[in-house]
Amino acid sequence: MVSARPSVGLATGAVESVRPTRRGAVRRAAAALVGSAAIAITGCRERTNAASAAPSLATLAERYTRLALQLARHQPSLVEIWLGPKMWNEGARVPVAALKADTAALLAELARLAPPAPSDTARLVYVRGQAAALDAAAGRLLGESQPFAEEAMRSLGHAPPERDATALDALRRELAAALPPGPGALAERHAAFRRAHAVPPERVEAVFTTAVAWCREAARPFLPLPPGETLTTRAADEAGWAAFSRPAGPLASDLWVSHRGGADAAQVLQLAAHEGTPGHHAQHTLAMAGLVTGRGWLERALTPAFGPHRLLAEGAAEAGADLLLPLATRERVCAELLLPAAGQTPAVAARLVRVERLAASLGEEVAHIARAYLDSSQSAAAMTDRLRDEALVLDPAGMLSFIEKQRAKVLAYPLGRRLVQDALERVPAGPDRWQRLAAISTTLTLGE
């Protein structure tokens, strides 16, 4: 699947939502694949010559997909890539108001649909969630606005978590103890430590390639991927992103890393697992082989940058990295492979990993600050200070700009990670947990 990670300094290396939504390269790929949206979507409208029989789930899933492609004509960032039938994307552009009416009709049809066979339950859950998010996206294009919590429910299907000030303060104290002693506030000490251990730009691609290969082999026994799947790693110099992934075919992905992301070896390892295996590359190939080719669920040939899809894709990539990389494993891989590849001393591995993981856990603070900013009249300067001092964001101005553009999508990493981790912890550790991760990664539903 297509994924991009902002390098705006989530101490975590995670967004922040979050997943961002597109790269210039993704736009070019999507433009080549999407072309013109289909006028045939109007034939799917409930108001025109409806058949006497209720539409099937497959029909409604196709309507959702065509509507998403149509709305992306007005907001290209909604769709990252489309690998399905070209004919679904042909025709004239439909006005947003008409598309909003169509999404409302689609949601009504989905609500009336009889319960499907158990094997199709995940498909119905997925399409309902995405259709609701598409309706919200159409509403925003028409000028609708909601408080942050309501927007999260409509756009992602989940409410934002409540802020646990005690837990967040404890995290900051742990991080302060993990950093080398020195003068200055916590944000200054953290930023100085991360800068001092950033992988040199000329070595970033080699370190990332090494990390991707290690994660791919380490995950293979636990998360079997379809025969013939492939991935490649490349370097990019576009500012603003640490790494991203995009499909290069039904069973192939290109993984890109930025020379200018400023990541250290521990963060590069997290990025490799998140974007590759068991993250977005695994999600893409499992869905294409198991659902699109295997079951004809063509809506999964679409990679949307919205809805529960986005939330659970990011969450499963984060939780999958945690499952593959417990702390001791992260330390070993950094010390034995990545720090030598970066030309840095292996002795710093344990501290590097601990700082990166503690900082990553502050990702939820970014979402709380985003909510406070978007729901209030607090100044941008005050919020920039909070992002720097409370969430330890390395580029707070860049993160604030991201929040203004992405709004509730900033929840995708921290909330998605929490939801998937909770689902994994409901089954025993070991093979059962990996099977649950595979199911979530494939269907992008929680299966409950």
N, C-alpha and C positions, 0 to 999 in steps of 0.2 A: 504494500500500500504506500501511498505517497505520504511522507511525513517530513516535517521540518521542525527543527528545534532552535528557538531563538537563543542567541548568545548574548542576551542582554543582562546576564549576570545573575540569574537565579542562582543563588549560591549553589543550588542543587544541580545546576546543569539542566534542570527540568524547568518547564515553563511555569514554564509557564503557560502554558496552555498551551501553556499551554501552549499547543500546537498550531499557532501560527498558521497561516494556512497555506501559502503557496510561495514557491520560488519562481524566479524568472524562467528557469529551465522547465519547471512544471507547467507554467503558463504556455510555453511553446508546445510541449507535448500534448497538453489538453486541447490547445487550439487546433492542432493537427488532427486530433481524434474526434473532437466534438463538432467543429464546423457550425453549420446552421441548425438551430433547433427545429423540431418537427411540427409542421402545421397539423399533422395527423393527430396530435394530442387532442385537438378539439373533438375528434371522433370518439375519444374516450370519455367525454363529458357526460355526466349523468343526465343533463337536460336534453340531450339529442338522441331521439330514437332508441331509448333504452330497451334492451332485450327483456322479454318477459321473465326469463330466469335470472336469479341473482348471480352477479359476477363471481367468478372463482377467485381464490387467493392469488393464483398466478396472474390473472387479469389485473387485479388491484395492484400487485407488485409492479407490473409493467407500467400502470398509470403513474405510480409514484416515481418510477425511474424517468419516464418521459417528462413529468412535471419538473423534476429536479434539473434535467438538462435544459428545459425551457427557461426556468427561472435563472439559471446560470448565464443565459444570454444577457440578463440585466445586471447580474452580480457574478462575474466570472469566478471569484474566489470561492463560491459555493461548491464547485466541482473541481476536483484535482485532476482526475483522469477518467476516461471512459474506454473500456476495452470490449464493449458489446457491439451489437449490430449497427452498422453505420446508418441504416435506414431510420433508426429511431431518432436520429439527429438532423434529419433533412426537413427543410421547409422554412416558412416565415416565422418571425418572432411574434409571440402572443403577448398582449399587454399584461402588466402585473396584476391589475384588478381582476382580469379574467382568470389568471392563474390562481389568485387567492380564492376565487369562487370554486375553482376546480379542486383545490386542496381541501376546502371545507366539505365539498361533496364526497371526496375520497375518504375523509375521516368518518363521515356518516356511514358510508358503505362498509368500512372496516369495522365500525362499532356494531353493525347489524350482522356481520358475517358469522355463520355458525362455527362453533369450535372445530378446528381442523383435526386431522389425525395427529396423534402424538408426535410423529416424525416431522410434522410441519408446524408445530407450536412455536419453535424458535423463529421460523420465518415470519409468522404472524406478529410476534412480539417485535421483531426487527422493523417490519414495514410500518406498523402502527407508530412506533417511536419516531422513525424517520419522517413519516408523513406529518406528524404533529410539529416536528422541528421545521419542516419545510413551510408549513402554514405560518409559523412564527416568523420565519425569514421573509416570506412574502409580506406579512404585516409590517415588518420593519421598513421594507422598501416603500410601503405606502404611508410611512410616517408614524406608525404605532410605536409606543414606548411603554415599558413596564419597569417597576422596581427590579433590582438585581435578582432577588430571590424568585420572583415570578418569572422573570426572563429565563433563569436557569431551569425552572420546572418545564417551561414550554420548549426551550431549546435543547435541553439535555435529558429531560425526563427525571431529574433528581434535584432536590433542594440543596443549597450550599450548606456545608457543615457549620455548626456553631463554633465560635472561637473559644478555645480552651486556653485562657491566658496563663494559667499555672503551668501547663505542659509546655507551652511555647517559651516561657521564661526559663524553665528547666533545661530546655534544649540549648538556649543561648548560654547558660552557665556551663553546660557540658562542653560546648564548642570553645568557650573562653579557656577552659582548662586544657583542651586538646591542642590548642595553638601554642607555639613557642612563646615563652615570656617576652614581654616587650612593652613599650610605652604606647599610649594612644587608646582610643575607644575600640570596642570590639569590631566594629565595621572596618576601621582602619587596619587593625591587626589582621583580620581575615583577608581583606583585599591584598595586603602586602604579601601574605603567605601564598596566596593563589598566584599572584604575579611572579613571585620568585621561583615557583615550580612549574610554570607554564611550559609545555613542550615547545622547543624552538620551532618556528614556522617551517624551516626546511626539513624538519623531521616528523611533522604532524602526519603526513600521508603514510609513512612507513609504520609509525606507531599504531595508527588507526587500522591499517591493513592487518597487522599482526594481531590486534585485539579482535577484529572481526573473524579472522580465521580460527583463533582459539575458541571463541564463543560458539562458532558453528560446529566445531568438532566436539566440544564438551556437551552441547545440547543434543547431539545426534542420537545417543542411546535413549534419551528421555522424551524427545519430541520428534518422532520420525516425520520427515517431510516427503512430499511426493517425489518419485523417481524423476530424474532429469532436471530438478530445480537448480538454478545457478544464481550467483550474485557476483557483482564486481564492485570494486571500491575505486573512487576517483577523488580528486581534490578540486575544491572550488575556492575562488577568491572573493566571492560576493560577501559583502559585510552584512552583519546582522544575524547570521545563522551559524551555529556550531556544527550541525550535521543534519542531513535529511535523507530520506529514502523515497524512491519512486519505482513503480513497476516498469520493467523493460520488456514485458511480454507476459503471457499467462503464468509462466513458472520462473520468471527471472526478475531480479531487482537490481537497480543501480543505487549504491550507497555513496553519498558525497560527504566530505568533511571539509571544513573551512580552515585554511592556513592561518586565518586571522582570528580564530575563535578564542584564543587564549586559554584553551583547556589544559589541565594537567593530566598526568597519566591515569589517575583514578577516574577522572571525568571521561576521558577517552574510552576507557573500558566500559563505563556505563553507556555511553553513546553507541558503542559497537553492539552491545547486547540489545539495546532499545531499538536501534534502526535495523539490525540484522536478525540474528537468531538468538533468543526466542521471540524477538520483537516483530517489527513490521514486515520484514521479509517472510517470516513464518506465517503471519496472518494472511498475507497476500497469496502465497502459494497454496496454503491449506484451503482457503476459501475458493480459489479458482479451480483447484482440482476436485475438491470434495463437494462444493455447492454449485458452482457455475457449470463445469463440465459434467460432474457426476449426477447432479439433480436438476439442472436446468434453471437454477435460481439466477436469472440474468441480472437482477438488480444488484447482485454482488460483483458484477463486472464494473460497476460504478464505484469510484472512491470519492465519497462526499467529505467535505471539510466542515460538517455540521452534524448536530444531532447526537443521539446515543452512540452511533457509530464512532464518532470522533472521541467521545468520552471513554468508551470501553477499549477502543484501539490504543489510546495512549495509556490507559490504566493497565491493560494487559501487557503492554511493552515494558512498563515500569515494574509491575509485579513479577513478570517473567524474568527480568534481569535480577531482581532480588532472589528469586528461587534458584537461579543458576549460580549466583555469585554471593554466597554468604561472606561475611567479613574476612574470614581466614583465607578463603579462595581468592578474594580480591587482592589481599596483601601479597599472596604468593605469586599471582600472575603479574602484578605490578613489579615486584622485586626481581623475578626471574626473567621476565620478557620485556615489559613495556618501559620501565625506567632505563635499562641498558640500551634499548632501541632509541630512547630519547637522549642518550648521552648524559644521563643523570644518575646520582648515587642510589642504589637499592636500599640504603639504610633508612631513607625517608618514607618507605612504602607504608608502614603501619600508620604513621601520623597522617600521611596524605589521604589514605583511605578513610580513616576515621573523620577527618575534617570534611571530606567530600560528602560522606553519608549523613553527618549531622546537619550540614548546610542544606542538603537535599530535603531533609525533613522539615525545614522551614518554608518549603514551597506553599504550604497552606496559608502562611501569613500573607503571602502575595495576594491570594484570593480574598482574604479578609480586608486588606487595604484597598483592593479594587472595588469591593462592595461599598466601603465607606466613601470612596471617591465618587463613584457613579451615582450613589443615592443621596449625596449631600452637596453642599455648596463650598466644601473645603477647597482650598487653593491647590493648584498643581505643585507649587513650591513645597507646601506642607506635606503633600503625598510623596513627593520625590524624597524628602528627608526621611519619611517613614519607611519607604522601600529600602533606602540605604541602611538605616540604623536598626530597623526591626526585622526586616527580611534578609538583610545582608546582600541585596542585589548589587552587583558590581557596576551595572550601567542603569541607574534608576530612571534617568530621563528616557532612555530607550524603552524600558519596561512600561513606563507610564504611557508612552505613545502606543505601545502594543495593547495595553488595557483599553485605551480609548477606542481603538479599532476593533478589537476582538470581544470586548465586554464580557459576557458570562462564559465565553469559551476559555477564559483564563482558568476556569475550574478543571479543565480536562485532565491535566496531569495530577494535581493533588487529590481531587475527588475521585477521578477514575482509578487511581492507584489504590485508594482506600477501599472502594467498592470491590475491586477484583481481589485484593488481599483478603478481605473479609470472606469472600466466596471461597477462596482457596483454603482458608483456615478452618472451614466447616467440614473438610474431609481430612483423613489421616495423611501425615507427611509421607513422602515416597511416591510410588507410581500413581496412586490415586490422585495426588495433588497435581502431578504433571498431566494426567488425563483430563482433570477439570480445566487446567490452563489451556490445553489443546481445544477443548470444546468451546471455551469462552473466546479464544483467539480466532476460531473458525467462524462461529455464528455471530460474534460480537453481541451476545446476550449473556446474562448471568445464569440462565438456565434454572431460574427459580420463580 
